[in-house]
Amino acid sequence: MPELPEVETVRRGLNDVTLHQIIEGGDVLLDRTIAHPFSVADFLAGLQGAAIVQWHRRGKYLLAELGESAVSGQRSAVSHQPLAAISSFPSRPIAASPSATYFTSHPSPLTPHSHSWLGVHLRMTGQLLWVDQTEPLEKHTRVRLFFGNGKELRFVDQRTFGQMWWVPPENEPEQVITGLQQLGPEPFSEEFSVAYLTQQLQRRRPIKNALLDQTIVAGIGNIYADEALFLSGIHPQTLCIHLKQSHIERLRSNIVQVLQASIEAKGTTFRTFRSVAGVNGNYGGSAWVYGRDGDRCRNCETMIERFKMAGRSAHFCPTCQKLESGIGNWE
Ligand SMILES: [Zn+2]
């Protein structure tokens, strides 16, 4: 499941290729992907003619700020930027059958587009692909948005939990994408301070559950919760109220570091990062504990273990992350 670093990687990739480009049409292959407006036709009508100003990220939500074309009604007047390939997006052989665009038969009643937004949540398996419109559709293609120069933004989602929203100009994104209202601070924000985290961790619940709670901090999922807990020497089941100030300080710092390192590694590839304690230095190729059950800990060679916790897999090193103390041995 994409977490903050993966979503951030997608955001950066989208900003590389879609900025100032005009949405000329679209096609919704699975209606329930569209969370707002209720009508799929209204969703597509709202987007038609809008230019991508900037892609933003909030937690695991992607938010495209939309603007008007430079010359209203003359979409071709907006210059198209050169189209660079995104290396992380798979390239496929080109097919000969371009699909029809929705908008040719449904002109938009909704203009202008100032300050409207396109929201996307990838959920479990969603992918945004920037491809030629002539490329064969992936089996799980749900939504297609057509741009100039024969390009399209294609939303592919096997599990179908992914969602898209069009936020009309009269609304703020939070009013329409209500999940945004529940989000805690961004891990990289000043708001995500030791004082804030300490105040949030006054409950008798396992620390891992707290880290997965998007109302406490936005964007962390199973991978980076496990990684940050390992780097902090904290067992996933440690109760929040048992954490000392020094643990919370270390945890906050490691959350930021592991997310940042993963973003630099472009998300799931997870190539490089450095322990804040400087114990391990750089390691290539993989995570510390996530997905490594049965392998040896990179710090102490103990076998990494995995267990079920709140319906998710938790990975940890029984030596580096002792439950008794909740304190690791990084000092
Ligand atoms: Zn260990």
Residues whose N, C-alpha, C, O or C-beta is under 5 A from the ligand:
A	BS01	ZN	C297 N299 C300 E301 T302 C317 T319 C320
